[in-house]
Amino acid sequence: MESLKLTIYGFLRGVRDSIAGFVLIFRYDVEMPENPRSSPTKETNLAKRRAAQQAEKKQKQALQKELVLWMILRNPYVHVTDGSRETKVTHRIVQCSILNGAIFGLSMAFFNYILLPGLKQVLGLFLDEAGPLWDYVRPTLTVVFNMLWVLPLFLLSKIINIVWFQDIADSAYRQRQGRPQLIGNISKLVADVLISAFIQMLFLIQAYLVMMLPLVGVGVTLSGIHMCMIHALYAFEYRWFNMGWELYKRLSFIEENWPYFMGFGFPLALITMYPSSIYVRGCLFALLFPVFIISANEADPVLNSNGYQMQLFSLVVGVSNRIIQILVRKRLPPTPSQSPRPSPSHFTVSHPIRR
C-alpha cells in the first residue's frame, strides 16, 4: 500500500512540475542577475586568469566548431565570451509561438474552416447540385495545399525548431545552472547524440507495435505509457546533456524513477495523441514543447523508493547495440591475431546508476 502511495505521489508531482513551466517562463530574463562590478584588484586577477586560460578557451572553441559540423545545426555548448548579450528565453519562445501557432497552425485552420467552406458556398451559387463536383474538388485542393504549403512548412519548421529548442534549453540552463559541462571528447559527444536519436526512433516503433496488441485497452494503455516516457525524455535530455550525463545514465535514471517521469510526460502526450492529423500533432508539440523544456530545467525529480525499475528502454538499447556491433564488424573485419574491439558507442542499462 505504501508503495502504491509513493507511485501515485511521484506521478502527480511529475504532472505538477510539467505544467509549472507555463508560470516559470515569465520569470526568465526578468530575474537574470546582472554581472557585478569588480574592483581594480579583482579585475587584475581576472585579467591574469583570462590570460592563463586563453589556450584552453581556444581549444574549446575549436571543438565547438567541429561539433557544429557533426551535429548538423545542433550545438548545445555555445558560450558568450565577447561580452555580448545571450538570446533571451522568452524571445525564443515567442518566436516558436509565432512560427508554429500563428503561421503553421492558423494557416491550416484557415484552409479547413474558412477557405474550403467558402469555396463550397461559391460553387453552390453557380451550380444547382454542387455536391458531386465538390466530392472531387475538395480532395484535390487538400492534396495540393498539403504538398505545396503544409509539408514544406512542416519540414522547415522542424529544422528551425531544432535550433530554437536547443537555444531555449541552453539559455535557460545558463541562467539557472551556469555553464554547461562537456561530455568527454568530440567523438564521444557525436556518438552519444546519434545513438540517442536512433534509440528514440526505435522506442517510437516499439510504442507503435505495443498499440497493435489484440487486447481491449491494453495496447492503448501501454502505448500511452511509452509516449509519456519519451516526451519526458525529450524535455529532460537537454538539461541532462548540459549536465554532462551520458546516454546510459539518462536512460537508467528515467527508468528507475518512472512514476515521476510518466507523470511529467503525461500532459504533453495526452495533448499530442488526441489529433488524428500528423501535422496538427506536430504543430501542437512544437507550440507547447518549449514550455516543457523550461519545466524540466526547473524540476526536482522525485526519486522512486519502491525499488521497481520499469525497463522500457532495455529492448531498444539491446537492439541498437546489436546493430552497431554488426555494422562495426562489417566495416572493420578483425584480423586473426586481433580480437574485435567493442564499439565505443555501446551503452547498456543493465546496471543503472543511482543519483
KOLLO-661802 format. One record per residue: residue in one letter; x, y, z of N, C-alpha, C in turn. Coordinates in steps of 0.001 Angstrom, whole numbers, padded with zeros to 6 digits, always signed. Layout:
# KOLLO-661802
AXYZXYZXYZ;...
***
This chain:
# KOLLO-661802
M+000828-001211+000000+000000+000000+000000+000861+001260+000000;E+001930+001231+000786+002837+002372+000839+003526+002591-000504;S+003869+001476-001174+004493+001586-002488+003549+002227-003500;L+002269+001890-003413+001281+002492-004315+001145+003985-004053;K+001172+004386-002803+001089+005809-002472+002276+006576-003014;L+003463+006003-002889+004662+006670-003410+004623+006781-004931;T+004092+005745-005577+003982+005782-007032+003016+006869-007479;I+001865+006946-006823+000882+007975-007168+001430+009364-006874;Y+002143+009496-005755+002729+010795-005411+003749+011232-006458;G+004619+010301-006881+005606+010637-007904+004952+011035-009216;F+003894+010312-009579+003184+010635-010826+002557+012031-010752;L+001880+012332-009646+001230+013639-009516+002247+014767-009440;R+003373+014533-008788+004421+015548-008765+004970+015809-010159;G+005088+014741-010945+005551+014924-012315+004583+015747-013135;V+003280+015483-012981+002280+016274-013697+002350+017732-013276;R+002471+017960-011977+002530+019347-011483+003762+020074-012007;D+004920+019406-011953+006151+020051-012407+006132+020323-013903;S+005462+019461-014678+005456+019644-016129+004679+020883-016539;I+003564+021153-015872+002756+022320-016238+003213+023579-015517;A+004187+023454-014623+004693+024631-013920+005425+025574-014858;G+005879+025055-015994+006603+025901-016934+005773+027038-017496;F+004445+026882-017526+003589+027948-018026+003645+029187-017135;V+004058+029014-015890+004255+030148-014981+005719+030556-014927;L+006610+029567-014987+008031+029833-014843+008615+030630-015999;I+008013+030533-017187+008576+031240-018340+008581+032745-018128;F+007679+033268-017309+007621+034705-017081+008698+035177-016109;R+009351+034242-015421+010428+034601-014500+011783+034679-015184;Y+011893+034059-016329+013171+034084-017033+013410+035456-017635;D+014693+035796-017781+015151+037072-018324+014868+038218-017353;V+013688+038203-016700+013385+039268-015748+014270+039154-014519;E+014466+037912-014059+015261+037683-012861+016718+037378-013187;M+017142+037618-014430+018515+037325-014789+019452+038251-014019;P+020352+037730-013206+021232+038595-012428+022231+039312-013312;E+022474+040564-012973+023445+041346-013710+024845+041023-013198;N+025834+041184-014070+027206+040917-013686+027682+041983-012700;P+028135+041622-011514+028586+042621-010549+029856+043301-011014;R+029979+044575-010641+031176+045323-010988+032333+044894-010092;S+033468+044702-010699+034632+044219-009972+035538+045385-009585;S+036226+045208-008500+037195+046212-008076+038440+046117-008935;P+039326+047154-008917+040542+047094-009739+041404+045878-009445;T+041481+045487-008131+042293+044314-007798+041716+043048-008401;K+040355+042938-008298+039700+041771-008871+039839+041754-010382;E+039753+042937-010992+039897+042994-012440+041278+042542-012868;T+042327+042915-012072+043682+042478-012408+043804+040965-012300;N+043233+040411-011230+043272+038954-011067+042496+038246-012176;L+041350+038825-012542+040565+038232-013620+041323+038285-014933;A+042029+039394-015163+042795+039514-016402+043890+038458-016468;K+044528+038200-015313+045564+037169-015293+044965+035788-015553;R+043801+035562-014948+043161+034269-015162+042753+034088-016616;R+042208+035171-017194+041813+035077-018608+043022+034796-019494;A+044144+035459-019195+045342+035230-019996+045837+033801-019851;A+045712+033248-018646+046178+031871-018422+045275+030847-019061;Q+044014+031232-019290+043043+030272-019834+042785+030465-021329;Q+043538+031328-021989+043305+031591-023409+043497+030346-024260;A+044546+029610-023965+044801+028404-024770+043678+027391-024605;E+043213+027226-023363+042129+026275-023123+040844+026716-023806;K+040554+028033-023777+039341+028536-024415+039396+028347-025922;K+040570+028613-026517+040695+028433-027964+040484+026976-028349;Q+040994+026077-027523+040813+024657-027810+039346+024266-027720;K+038629+024804-026720+037215+024515-026585+036424+025071-027758;Q+036792+026282-028212+036094+026872-029347+036301+026054-030611;A+037501+025502-030790+037746+024654-031951+036907+023391-031891;L+036787+022812-030690+035940+021635-030531+034482+021954-030792;Q+034062+023148-030369+032665+023530-030574+032363+023715-032067;K+033269+024325-032813+033057+024491-034247+032990+023140-034956;E+033841+022223-034541+033802+020883-035132+032505+020167-034778;L+032024+020416-033557+030783+019786-033121+029588+020272-033928;V+029612+021541-034330+028522+022080-035143+028418+021335-036463;L+029547+021053-037083+029531+020345-038361+029015+018923-038196;W+029399+018276-037120+028999+016889-036939+027553+016748-036522;M+027071+017661-035715+025744+017520-035135+024664+018209-035948;I+025011+018816-037085+024042+019381-038018+023099+020351-037314;L+023613+021527-037090+022847+022621-036506+022442+022384-035051;R+022996+021360-034410+022657+021111-033004+023896+021333-032158;N+024029+022530-031600+025205+022886-030827+024785+023340-029438;P+024820+022457-028482+024341+022820-027157+025359+023554-026290;Y+026537+023875-026815+027576+024436-025971+028140+025721-026543;V+027289+026631-026894+027722+027923-027383+027767+028881-026204;H+028947+029380-025864+029098+030274-024730+029366+031682-025247;V+028958+032670-024470+029186+034059-024828+030467+034496-024155;T+031507+034767-024932+032798+035153-024375+033219+036546-024777;D+032432+037214-025627+032832+038531-026079+032038+039640-025409;G+031273+039298-024333+030514+040316-023637+029174+040610-024251;S+028840+039970-025371+027551+040219-025994+026449+039546-025193;R+025241+040004-025370+024115+039506-024595+023584+038215-025188;E+023241+037256-024325+022728+035986-024785+021288+036130-025248;T+020859+035170-026060+019480+035169-026528+018531+034986-025358;K+017482+035788-025310+016525+035683-024227+015621+034481-024430;V+015287+033841-023313+014436+032664-023363+013047+033028-023869;T+012483+034095-023305+011127+034489-023696+011067+034911-025158;H+012137+035495-025663+012166+035907-027068+012074+034700-027985;R+012819+033650-027662+012774+032439-028474+011409+031752-028361;I+010816+031753-027173+009504+031127-027003+008459+031871-027821;V+008534+033189-027848+007598+033966-028669+007786+033640-030144;Q+009038+033484-030579+009293+033119-031971+008711+031748-032303;C+008869+030792-031390+008279+029460-031608+006757+029545-031697;S+006163+030386-030863+004707+030537-030886+004236+031137-032198;I+004975+032123-032706+004586+032757-033967+004710+031775-035127;L+005836+031037-035166+006063+030111-036282+005075+028949-036247;N+004949+028301-035091+004146+027079-035015+002662+027345-034808;G+002337+028434-034146+000943+028731-033882+000330+029660-034908;A+000906+030859-035054+000311+031875-035922+000449+031519-037397;I+001617+031031-037804+001855+030771-039225+001381+029373-039615;F+001894+028357-038938+001595+026985-039330+000186+026570-038906;G-000142+026774-037634-001440+026338-037134-002605+027102-037724;L-002487+028433-037758-003588+029238-038268-003785+029052-039770;S-002695+028767-040501-002845+028554-041936-003673+027300-042220;M-003443+026231-041426-004245+025026-041597-005693+025261-041177;A-005891+026018-040094-007256+026317-039652-007986+027176-040684;F-007292+028136-041283-007909+028992-042300-008335+028183-043522;F-007467+027241-043939-007783+026441-045118-008972+025522-044864;N-008989+024851-043706-010021+023841-043446-011358+024435-043013;Y-011335+025550-042317-012571+026063-041725-013080+027356-042350;I-012291+027986-043208-012735+029228-043859-012694+029106-045374;L-011526+028708-045906-011373+028681-047360-012230+027586-048003;L-012135+026353-047521-012926+025267-048109-014431+025492-047961;P-014960+025845-046790-016401+026134-046718-016817+027305-047606;G-015936+028312-047741-016265+029443-048613-016354+029039-050072;L-015400+028216-050529-015444+027746-051910-016673+026880-052165;K-017045+026094-051166-018250+025262-051319-019498+026131-051468;Q-019559+027203-050726-020699+028114-050852-020707+028804-052206;V-019541+029173-052727-019470+029822-054038-019935+028881-055138;L-019496+027615-055066-019945+026644-056067-021456+026438-055986;G-022009+026505-054793-023449+026345-054646-024243+027474-055282;L-023619+028641-055402-024306+029774-056032-024414+029615-057542;F-023442+028928-058157-023430+028802-059605-023953+027453-060094;L-023964+026458-059232-024413+025125-059624-025549+024694-058726;D-026555+024087-059339-027695+023622-058555-027319+022431-057679;E-026518+021533-058227-026081+020358-057487-024552+020343-057448;A-024005+021032-056456-022553+021139-056346-021942+019990-055550;G-022793+019134-054985-022282+018047-054150-021359+017090-054867;P-021761+016509-056022-020863+015573-056713-019551+016224-057144;L-019630+017468-057644-018404+018157-058054-017509+018438-056848;W-018121+018799-055734-017343+019118-054531-016623+017895-053982;D-017199+016702-054224-016542+015482-053772-015210+015261-054474;Y-015034+015835-055652-013761+015755-056368-012884+016970-056095;V-013496+018125-055927-012719+019360-055756-012032+019396-054402;R-012753+019012-053349-012189+019106-052003-010951+018231-051834;P-010955+016930-052174-009722+016139-052023-008570+016686-052843;T-008881+017192-054050-007815+017735-054892-007185+018966-054262;L-008016+019880-053776-007497+021081-053121-006719+020736-051853;T-007181+019741-051119-006488+019346-049892-005108+018787-050189;V-005018+017947-051229-003720+017378-051595-002762+018473-052075;V-003251+019377-052892-002406+020464-053397-001925+021347-052238;F-002830+021675-051324-002458+022515-050182-001426+021821-049299;N-001613+020530-049066-000655+019801-048222+000709+019680-048886;M+000733+019455-050187+002003+019271-050892+002753+020571-051085;L+002030+021653-051383+002694+022918-051715+002900+023838-050515;W+002157+023631-049433+002279+024537-048299+002553+023808-046977;V+001702+022854-046616+001806+022243-045293+003089+021436-045143;L+003366+020542-046102+004551+019692-045989+005856+020497-046022;P+006066+021429-046970+007302+022224-046923+007440+023039-045646;L+006343+023660-045201+006412+024443-043972+006646+023555-042760;F+006062+022364-042772+006258+021425-041674+007728+021025-041559;L+008351+020694-042680+009764+020309-042670+010659+021480-042286;L+010349+022671-042811+011145+023852-042469+011027+024181-040986;S+009820+024093-040453+009627+024395-039038+010337+023366-038155;K+010399+022100-038596+011109+021089-037820+012586+021451-037678;I+013193+021911-038779+014608+022288-038739+014811+023505-037849;I+013962+024512-038025+014090+025728-037219+013836+025429-035748;N+012865+024577-035467+012555+024252-034076+013702+023547-033384;I+014447+022715-034115+015597+022037-033515+016590+023059-032986;V+016859+024088-033795+017809+025131-033393+017237+025956-032243;W+015983+026347-032351+015383+027204-031326+015181+026471-030013;F+014771+025205-030061+014625+024430-028830+015963+024330-028098;Q+017017+024077-028858+018337+023991-028239+018748+025325-027644;D+018436+026409-028337+018775+027740-027848+018017+028056-026558;I+016741+027688-026514+015942+027899-025296+016526+027103-024132;A+016846+025837-024386+017378+024981-023320+018717+025492-022815;D+019608+025909-023713+020929+026390-023303+020841+027707-022548;S+020008+028631-023039+019863+029923-022368+019248+029740-020984;A+018231+028888-020894+017607+028629-019590+018585+027957-018637;Y+019376+027029-019144+020334+026333-018283+021405+027293-017775;R+021902+028174-018649+022933+029117-018225+022396+030095-017189;Q+021145+030489-017314+020580+031430-016352+020401+030807-014976;R+020043+029524-014927+019730+028880-013651+020868+028011-013114;Q+021602+027337-014001+022583+026354-013557+024024+026791-013787;G+024258+027660-014740+025616+028065-015076+026065+027468-016396;R+027363+027395-016577+027922+026925-017847+027720+025426-018005;P+027253+024976-019172+027109+023528-019412+028445+022811-019355;Q+028388+021521-019054+029584+020695-018969+029692+019819-020213;L+030896+019738-020755+031115+018913-021939+031145+017433-021567;I+030669+016597-022483+030718+015144-022300+031963+014616-023005;G+033036+014427-022247+034222+013805-022809+034779+014531-024025;N+035180+013742-025034+035764+014303-026241+034717+014414-027339;I+035147+014916-028489+034224+015205-029576+033606+013933-030139;S+034376+012861-030270+033836+011620-030824+032786+011011-029904;K+033011+011125-028600+032045+010607-027646+030752+011412-027674;L+030879+012725-027857+029703+013585-027968+028857+013213-029173;V+029503+013080-030309+028783+012764-031544+028118+011401-031434;A+028848+010415-030895+028274+009078-030734+027070+009112-029808;D+027142+009894-028734+026032+009989-027788+024786+010562-028453;V+024960+011635-029236+023816+012288-029883+023187+011383-030935;L+024006+010788-031777+023482+009961-032858+022785+008703-032327;I+023395+008048-031360+022800+006829-030827+021542+007151-030026;S+021541+008299-029345+020335+008707-028631+019164+008895-029591;A+019414+009550-030722+018350+009735-031716+017892+008397-032284;F+018825+007468-032496+018479+006152-033027+017637+005363-032028;I+017995+005417-030750+017231+004712-029720+015830+005301-029587;Q+015704+006619-029681+014385+007246-029615+013505+006806-030786;M+014097+006666-031971+013339+006203-033125+012863+004763-032906;L+013739+003898-032403+013348+002525-032113+012280+002469-031023;F+012358+003362-030065+011373+003380-028984+009995+003779-029506;L+009943+004711-030460+008663+005076-031064+008078+003906-031848;I+008935+003140-032526+008465+001945-033221+007921+000935-032220;Q+008604+000783-031096+008130-000121-030052+006776+000325-029509;A+006581+001636-029331+005290+002151-028857+004186+001857-029861;Y+004510+001959-031150+003507+001667-032185+003157+000180-032204;L+004137-000681-031981+003891-002124-032015+003037-002581-030835;V+003304-002044-029649+002512-002468-028491+001068-001966-028595;M+000856-000888-029348-000505-000387-029535-001331-001353-030367;M-000682-002216-031143-001377-003162-032007-001702-004483-031297;L-001444-004566-029999-001780-005796-029270-003291-006039-029302;P-003713-007258-029575-005153-007550-029722-005867-007707-028383;L-005653-006785-027474-006309-006801-026171-006973-005454-025955;V-008231-005456-025591-009004-004224-025461-008411-003353-024355;G-007981-002178-024706-007466-001216-023744-006014-001399-023373;V-005481-002611-023515-004101-002870-023089-003107-002196-024031;G-003328-002361-025343-002410-001775-026307-002364-000257-026215;V-003512+000367-026092-003562+001836-025999-002889+002317-024717;T-003113+001590-023604-002510+001974-022333-000993+001865-022378;L-000489+000743-022888+000962+000568-022974+001595+001589-023919;S+000923+001848-025036+001437+002858-025957+001438+004240-025306;G+000401+004543-024528+000360+005820-023822+001478+005946-022813;I+001808+004848-022104+002926+004875-021159+004237+005154-021894;H+004405+004524-023047+005606+004771-023855+005704+006245-024250;M+004592+006824-024678+004619+008208-025130+004886+009173-023969;C+004366+008847-022786+004655+009687-021623+006149+009673-021309;M+006758+008497-021369+008178+008379-021046+009056+009064-022094;I+008700+008920-023370+009534+009523-024409+009404+011037-024408;H+008214+011572-024090+008065+013020-024009+008834+013589-022817;A+008852+012857-021712+009663+013295-020578+011146+013262-020925;L+011569+012226-021639+012969+012145-022065+013320+013294-022999;Y+012427+013627-023938+012665+014757-024830+012974+016025-024041;A+012151+016306-023017+012281+017556-022270+013522+017562-021384;F+013779+016451-020683+014887+016414-019726+016232+016193-020396;E+016244+015677-021611+017527+015357-022232+018377+016601-022457;Y+017754+017735-022730+018520+018970-022890+019270+019300-021594;R+018584+019212-020483+019208+019516-019188+020288+018510-018848;W+019998+017224-018999+020975+016201-018647+022186+016240-019558;F+021956+016574-020817+023079+016695-021745+023994+017827-021310;N+023399+018950-020907+024202+020070-020422+024871+019780-019094;M+024357+018836-018332+024977+018424-017075+026112+017430-017289;G+026275+016973-018514+027348+016039-018808+026980+014589-018615;W+025678+014289-018502+025245+012901-018344+025315+012177-019684;E+025896+010996-019662+025948+010182-020864+024623+009444-021052;L+024460+008834-022217+023176+008245-022587+022725+007171-021614;Y+023622+006263-021240+023213+005162-020363+022730+005688-019020;K+023313+006761-018540+022906+007335-017261+021544+008014-017384;R+021280+008685-018503+019988+009339-018714+018871+008304-018759;L+019092+007232-019500+018057+006206-019617+017868+005452-018309;S+018938+005184-017595+018820+004488-016315+018043+005322-015310;F+018310+006619-015296+017645+007492-014321+016153+007587-014597;I+015774+007669-015856+014356+007789-016177+013631+006463-015965;E+014322+005338-016139+013706+004038-015874+013560+003779-014376;E+014538+004199-013591+014468+004000-012149+013331+004802-011522;N+013162+006023-011968+012186+006940-011374+011005+007149-012315;W+010484+006051-012841+009448+006084-013860+008140+006720-013405;P+007702+006642-012131+006431+007302-011800+006461+008799-012040;Y+007562+009440-011638+007669+010883-011817+007702+011248-013296;F+008519+010556-014072+008675+010923-015480+007450+010535-016298;M+006744+009505-015883+005488+009194-016554+004478+010314-016333;G+004442+010842-015123+003560+011974-014854+004009+013233-015554;F+005319+013442-015654+005828+014640-016319+005459+014644-017804;G+005550+013505-018449+005249+013445-019873+003782+013277-020194;F+002949+013057-019162+001534+012788-019398+000782+013946-020068;P+000901+015192-019615+000131+016272-020255+000447+016440-021739;L+001730+016456-022092+002093+016646-023498+001698+015442-024334;A+001844+014239-023791+001434+013039-024529-000066+013027-024758;L-000827+013429-023753-002284+013446-023882-002732+014434-024949;I-002107+015598-024987-002489+016631-025956-002132+016213-027378;T-000955+015626-027566-000480+015308-028908-001034+013991-029433;M-001592+013136-028571-002166+011876-029040-003605+012036-029520;Y-004254+013115-029159-005673+013273-029494-005909+013561-030975;P-005210+014509-031634-005494+014803-033055-005123+013613-033943;S-005886+013436-035004-005608+012353-035948-004584+012763-037000;S-004462+014049-037291-003536+014528-038303-002128+014637-037726;I-001148+014121-038459+000239+014210-038019+000724+015653-038008;Y+000177+016473-038906+000571+017877-038947+000052+018633-037733;V-001165+018341-037330-001735+019001-036148-000984+018566-034894;R-000652+017283-034812+000114+016808-033656+001481+017470-033606;G+002125+017570-034763+003426+018223-034795+003351+019692-034443;C+002286+020349-034884+002102+021768-034572+001895+021975-033079;L+001050+021152-032458+000804+021277-031024+002065+020967-030215;F+002815+019948-030646+004049+019605-029936+005046+020756-030000;A+005262+021295-031197+006233+022378-031352+005799+023641-030626;L+004495+023850-030515+003981+025036-029849+004144+024955-028334;L+003969+023762-027760+003985+023606-026308+005324+023124-025754;F+006142+022485-026581+007353+021851-026074+008323+022823-025405;P+008504+024062-025890+009421+024981-025182+009049+025186-023722;V+007759+025165-023407+007337+025331-022010+007801+024139-021176;F+007745+022936-021743+008164+021747-021007+009678+021681-020878;I+010410+022318-021784+011856+022434-021607+012159+023272-020367;I+011422+024377-020211+011582+025217-019025+011200+024443-017771;S+010109+023687-017844+009680+022889-016688+010748+021886-016279;A+011348+021205-017256+012397+020230-016959+013629+020894-016378;N+013944+022090-016850+015118+022797-016354+014962+023198-014891;E+013730+023423-014448+013470+023857-013076+013033+022719-012159;A+012728+021555-012712+012120+020480-011932+013123+019818-010988;D+012591+019266-009920+013354+018457-008966+012723+017069-008929;P+013191+016132-009763+012526+014831-009885+012413+014092-008562;V+011265+013453-008365+011028+012637-007181+011621+011249-007418;L+012515+010834-006550+013155+009535-006702+012203+008421-006291;N+012227+007344-007037+011352+006206-006782+011991+005298-005736;S+011332+005146-004593+011900+004365-003488+011299+002964-003369;N+010404+002589-004286+009805+001248-004167+010688+000156-004751;G+011786+000532-005405+012752-000455-005884+012426-001087-007220;Y+011266-000819-007779+010890-001426-009058+011307-000513-010198;Q+012031-001057-011153+012511-000305-012308+011771-000756-013558;M+011129+000179-014238+010402-000132-015465+011367-000033-016648;Q+011829-001162-017131+012856-001190-018164+012235-001158-019562;L+011635-000041-019898+011025+000100-021220+012064+000303-022312;F+013209+000875-021977+014229+001170-022983+015215+000026-023172;S+015148-001004-022328+016158-002059-022393+016154-002788-023727;L+014968-003065-024260+014883-003797-025519+015491-003002-026673;V+015118-001726-026793+015631-000928-027915+017122-000650-027751;V+017595-000542-026510+019032-000369-026296+019775-001621-026736;G+019231-002798-026395+019862-004038-026838+019866-004191-028345;V+018758-003801-028994+018689-003873-030454+019693-002921-031088;S+019775-001697-030569+020713-000719-031134+022153-001162-030938;N+022467-001724-029772+023822-002231-029547+024170-003344-030531;R+023203-004225-030783+023450-005331-031707+023671-004813-033123;I+022877-003846-033529+023026-003277-034874+024378-002591-035014;I+024784-001852-033986+026074-001153-034046+027218-002147-034109;Q+027141-003227-033335+028193-004235-033375+028313-004865-034756;I+027159-005134-035390+027191-005732-036723+027812-004769-037730;L+027434-003488-037653+027977-002504-038581+029472-002317-038380;V+029928-002303-037128+031356-002133-036853+032153-003330-037362;R+031606-004538-037183+032315-005730-037652+032406-005772-039170;K+031377-005250-039838+031421-005238-041296+032423-004216-041823;R+032528-003075-041146+033448-002034-041603+034883-002337-041208;L+035078-002952-040035+036424-003235-039555+036542-004725-039250;P+036771-005555-040265+036894-007001-040015+038115-007299-039163;P+037964-008119-038130+039095-008421-037239+040139-009284-037927;T+041388-009053-037569+042493-009865-038078+042616-011135-037239;P+043290-012169-037763+043417-013414-036990+044110-013237-035652;S+045032-012273-035569+045780-012086-034328+045187-011032-033424;Q+044040-010464-033844+043450-009389-033054+041955-009636-032912;S+041506-009706-031710+040077-009894-031459+039351-008589-031684;P+038067-008650-032073+037325-007429-032338+037156-006601-031069;R+037369-005313-031229+037235-004383-030109+035781-003972-029956;P+035330-003788-028716+033941-003361-028526+033721-001955-029036;S+032536-001699-029474+032201-000386-030012+032249+000660-028912;P+032852+001838-029159+032872+002894-028152+031501+003457-027893;S+030551+003125-028748+029204+003667-028596+028265+002681-027915;H+028829+001625-027305+027988+000592-026694+027474+001090-025359;F+026177+001126-025209+025555+001570-023983+024712+000432-023420;T+024559+000417-022138+023716-000589-021505+023010+000023-020318;V+021833-000480-020034+021077-000031-018868+020866-001180-017890;S+021676-002230-018042+021520-003383-017161+022008-003073-015754;H+022908-002081-015611+023397-001679-014295+023087-000217-014094;P+021905+000109-013631+021514+001506-013514+022364+002258-012518;I+022610+003509-012831+023379+004371-011950+022424+005212-011125;R+022557+005159-009850+021674+005921-008981+022280+007275-008704;R+021389+008256-008648+021846+009615-008445+022120+009868-006967;
***
